[in-house]
């Protein structure tokens, strides 16, 4: 999986997000397009250290979980951190604009900088954080066929 820091890959993700519409039907999962954007925005904000999430106890040791999450395909219905479970309706245009801005902020943060500790996966390098967010976005965009 590429990094969000890879300009070519980031450009593809941005195009996919821009092609998403409020009424884009989901192919699987529970979230609507506005809820999905709100959800991924939470992950991006957390990766940037803009919000704190209580530590979570993963089912396996953090290094093992981190390796699995970064390297294996994610199954449909994979668990979501409780603060990022979407409910209700969100402003689609505002969430999309926010998402694009958060992607730019994340890509502008040097990979060599110190990155926030993930509540379930532990300490992450910049490469790992960028890869995780790229994979998260790809996972959810595929749910909408974009």
N, C-alpha and C positions, 0 to 999 in steps of 0.2 A: 504494500500500500504506500503510495507516495505521501509526501508531507504537504501540509497547507503552505509551507514555505516555498514549495516548488511553483514557480510562476505559471508554467503551462498548466499544471494540474489545478491550481487555484482558479485560473481563468475558466477552465471547464466547469468547476463547481459553481462559480459565479453565474455562468450562462445557464446552468441547470436551475439554479435558484430563481433567476430572472424569468425562466420559462414556466415556472410554477404559477398557478392561478388559484384564487380562493376556492373555486369549485372543481379543482383537479381531483378526480376520484382516486381514492386509495386502492391499491391492489391487495394490500394486506394490512393488518394492524388495526388499532382502535382510533388513532388520532386523525383529525381533519388537518388540512394543510396549515391553517393558522396555528393549531395546537402543536404541530410538528415544528414549525418555526420557533415558537415560544420555547419548546423543549430543547432544541439544539442551541438556542441562544443561552439557555442556562448552562449548558456544558461549556460553551465558548467563554462565557463570563467567568465561570469557575476556573477554567484553564488560565485565564488572564489575572486571576487573583482579585477580581472585582466583587465576588461574593464568596462567603465561607459556607461550607457544608460540613455538618457534623461527621466525624469519622464513622465509617461503616465497617462492620465485621464481615470480611469476605469468607466464602465457604472453604477457600484454600489459602495458604500463605500468600501475602501480597506479591512477592516476586513471581510466584507461579501464576497467580491471577493476571498480573500485568503481562506476562509472556503470552498466556492464552488469549487474552483480549486483543493484544496487538498482532498476533500471528495467525489465529484461526478464524474461520468464517463465523459470523454471529448468527445464531439461530433466530428464527422468527419468535417473537415473544420473549426475547432476552430481558432479564430484569432491569428495571430502571431505578436509579437513586430516587428515594421518596420525594425530595424537594422538586424533582423535575417531572413528576407525573402531572400531565396537563389535565385541566378540567375547565369546563366552560368555554366561552368564545373569546378570542383575542382579535385585535385589529390586524388583519392580514398585512396590509401595506406597511404599517408601523413595524411589525415583527420582521418583515422581509428587509426593510431598510436597516433595522437594527442588526440583523444577521449579517448583511453585507459589510456594515461598519465593523462589527466584531471580527469578521474574517480578516479585514484589512489591519485591524489592531494586532491580531495574533500574528499575522505574517510580518508585521513590522518589529515584533519583539525578537531580538537576536536569540538564536538557538542556544548560544553559549551562556545566556543569562540564567539566573536562578528562576526556576518555575515552581509554582505552588504544588504542594503535596496533594495528590488525589485522595479523596476520602476513603476509597476502597482499594486503590491500586498502589498507594504509597508514593514515595519520592519518584519523580519522573524527570528525565532529561528534557531539554527543549525538543530534541528529535522525537522522543516518545510522545510528548504532549501534542506536537504538531501532527504526528501520525495518527494519534487517537482521535483528534478532532476531524481529520480528513476522513477517517474510517466511519466515524459517527455520522457525519454529514452524508457520505455516500450511502450508508445503510438506510437512512431515512428518505433520501431523495429517490432511491430505488423503490421504496414503498409506494411512491406516487408516479413511478414510470418516467421520471425525468433524470 
